[in-house]
């Protein structure tokens, strides 16, 4: 596994848990609002896996879980084996953050019960996916991942980042509808700092009040 970063403890990344966060290198998408450009473009030196296990083992008594984020973890074929070793080394539950682009890997992880939770980004209405992601996207693969998680009993969250330059409020309503009004869907506000496309940093951030008014009952993450 190519790990680009390790956050020893976070109170924000997995609701209700103190979790270490591992950030993997590489991603098939080029979302202009991405907050981890160095990871996506692989401009960081990988951390040796042995060091990662050592750090986590030292802190496991203080942690409630591990979040595996990115980048996009599922693009690495070593992921299932890495999670098996992680479970042996720490005994901690793992949540995966994914863009849903590799459903065959996700299906394998679910079948082996290697995950306690999944947070999947739903970038846009299906027909606008490639424009928002900055590359040609196999939308059918993303939909397959969503369907796998929709019927899962795991701790699942679906997330959409609202970037006014790329999405409208009407688009968010369409996303809610395509997810069948799933109560696990949340909307994240776009932040201008450290993003892949510096041009977006010149644009205003959306107001939470505007989102709450347009999407009553939907969780808004600020």
C-alpha positions in Angstrom: 0.0 0.0 0.0 1.2 3.5 -0.8 0.4 5.6 2.3 1.1 9.3 2.0 0.0 10.5 5.4 -1.1 9.5 8.9 -3.1 11.6 11.3 -2.6 10.1 14.8 -6.0 11.0 16.1 -9.1 12.8 14.9 -12.4 13.6 16.6 -14.1 14.6 13.3 -13.5 12.0 10.6 -15.7 9.2 12.1 -18.6 10.4 14.0 -18.6 9.2 17.6 -15.1 7.8 17.5 -11.5 8.8 18.1 -9.9 7.6 14.9 -6.5 7.6 13.3 -6.7 8.6 9.6 -4.5 7.1 6.9 -4.3 8.8 3.6 -3.4 6.8 0.5 -1.7 8.1 -2.6 -3.3 8.3 -6.0 -6.8 8.8 -7.3 -8.5 8.2 -10.7 -10.5 11.5 -10.4 -9.4 15.1 -10.7 -12.1 16.9 -8.8 -11.0 20.6 -9.0 -12.2 21.2 -5.4 -10.2 18.3 -3.9 -8.5 19.2 -0.6 -5.7 16.7 -1.0 -3.9 17.5 -4.3 -0.5 16.3 -3.1 -2.0 12.9 -2.4 -4.0 12.8 -5.7 -1.0 13.8 -7.8 1.3 11.6 -5.7 3.7 14.4 -4.9 4.5 12.8 -1.5 6.9 10.1 -0.5 5.1 7.0 0.7 5.4 6.1 4.4 6.7 2.5 4.9 3.9 0.2 5.9 5.9 -1.1 8.8 6.0 2.4 10.2 2.3 2.8 9.8 1.6 -0.4 11.7 4.1 0.7 14.4 2.4 4.1 14.9 -1.1 2.6 15.1 0.0 -0.2 17.5 1.4 2.3 19.9 -1.8 4.3 20.0 -4.4 1.5 19.7 -5.5 1.8 23.4 -6.4 5.4 22.8 -8.3 4.9 19.5 -11.8 3.7 18.6 -11.1 3.1 15.0 -9.1 3.8 11.8 -10.3 5.8 8.8 -8.7 4.9 5.5 -9.0 7.9 3.2 -7.1 9.3 0.3 -6.7 9.8 -2.5 -8.7 6.7 -3.4 -7.8 3.6 -1.4 -9.6 1.1 -3.6 -7.5 1.8 -6.6 -4.7 -0.1 -4.9 -4.9 -3.9 -5.4 -3.1 -4.4 -2.1 -6.0 -3.0 -0.1 -7.7 -6.3 1.0 -4.4 -7.8 2.2 -3.5 -4.5 3.9 -6.8 -4.5 5.8 -6.3 -8.1 6.9 -2.9 -7.2 8.3 -4.3 -4.0 9.9 -6.9 -6.0 11.7 -4.3 -8.4 13.1 -1.9 -5.7 14.1 -4.4 -3.3 15.8 -7.7 -5.1 16.3 -9.4 -1.8 15.5 -12.5 -1.3 13.3 -11.8 0.4 9.9 -13.9 2.9 8.0 -13.2 3.3 4.3 -13.6 6.7 2.5 -14.2 6.0 -1.2 -15.4 7.6 -4.4 -17.0 4.4 -5.5 -15.0 4.0 -8.7 -13.9 0.4 -8.0 -17.0 -1.6 -6.9 -15.3 -5.0 -7.4 -12.8 -4.1 -4.6 -15.5 -2.8 -2.4 -17.6 -5.9 -2.9 -14.6 -8.0 -1.8 -14.1 -6.0 1.3 -17.7 -6.2 2.2 -17.8 -10.0 1.6 -14.8 -10.5 3.9 -16.2 -8.2 6.5 -13.1 -6.2 6.6 -14.9 -2.9 7.1 -17.0 -1.5 10.0 -18.1 1.6 8.0 -17.9 3.3 4.6 -18.2 6.9 3.6 -18.9 7.2 -0.2 -18.7 10.5 -2.1 -21.5 11.0 -4.5 -20.1 13.8 -6.5 -23.1 15.0 -8.6 -26.2 13.9 -10.5 -25.2 10.9 -12.5 -25.3 12.7 -15.8 -22.9 15.4 -14.6 -20.4 13.2 -13.0 -17.5 13.5 -15.5 -17.7 17.2 -15.6 -17.6 17.5 -11.8 -14.8 14.9 -11.5 -12.6 16.4 -14.1 -12.1 13.1 -16.0 -14.3 10.6 -17.9 -16.0 8.5 -15.2 -17.5 5.0 -15.5 -20.8 6.1 -13.8 -22.2 2.6 -13.9 -19.3 1.5 -11.6 -20.1 4.3 -9.2 -23.8 3.4 -9.2 -22.9 -0.2 -8.5 -20.9 0.8 -5.5 -23.8 2.9 -4.2 -26.2 -0.1 -4.6 -23.8 -2.3 -2.7 -23.7 0.2 0.2 -27.4 1.1 0.0 -28.3 -2.4 1.2 -25.4 -2.8 3.6 -25.9 -2.9 7.4 -22.6 -1.2 8.0 -22.1 2.4 9.3 -22.6 4.1 5.9 -22.6 7.7 4.9 -23.1 9.3 1.5 -21.5 12.7 1.0 -21.8 15.4 -1.6 -19.5 18.5 -1.6 -21.4 21.6 -2.8 -19.3 23.7 -5.1 -21.5 26.5 -6.5 -19.2 26.8 -9.6 -19.9 23.1 -10.4 -23.3 22.3 -8.9 -26.6 24.2 -8.4 -29.0 23.8 -5.5 -31.3 22.0 -8.0 -28.5 19.5 -8.7 -28.4 18.8 -4.9 -32.1 18.1 -5.0 -31.5 15.7 -7.9 -28.7 13.9 -5.9 -31.1 13.5 -3.0 -33.7 12.0 -5.3 -31.2 9.6 -7.1 -30.2 8.4 -3.6 -33.9 7.7 -2.9 -33.9 10.3 0.0 -31.5 8.2 1.9 -31.2 9.7 5.5 -27.5 8.8 5.5 -26.8 11.5 2.9 -25.0 14.6 4.0 -23.8 17.8 2.1 -20.4 19.2 2.8 -19.7 22.9 2.2 -16.9 23.7 -0.3 -13.8 25.2 1.3 -11.3 27.2 -0.7 -8.1 26.2 1.0 -5.5 23.9 -0.5 -7.5 22.7 -3.5 -6.5 21.1 -6.8 -7.7 24.0 -9.0 -6.5 27.3 -7.5 -9.0 29.2 -9.6 -11.8 27.9 -7.4 -10.1 29.6 -4.4 -11.3 32.9 -5.7 -14.9 32.0 -5.4 -17.1 32.5 -2.4 -17.9 29.6 -0.1 -21.6 28.6 0.1 -23.6 29.6 3.2 -24.9 26.9 5.5 -28.2 28.8 5.8 -28.8 28.6 2.1 -28.2 24.8 2.1 -30.5 24.2 5.0 -33.2 26.2 3.4 -32.9 24.3 0.1 -32.5 20.9 1.7 -34.6 20.6 4.9 -33.8 17.6 6.9 -30.5 16.9 5.3 -27.3 17.0 7.4 -25.0 19.9 6.5 -21.4 19.5 7.3 -19.5 22.8 7.8 
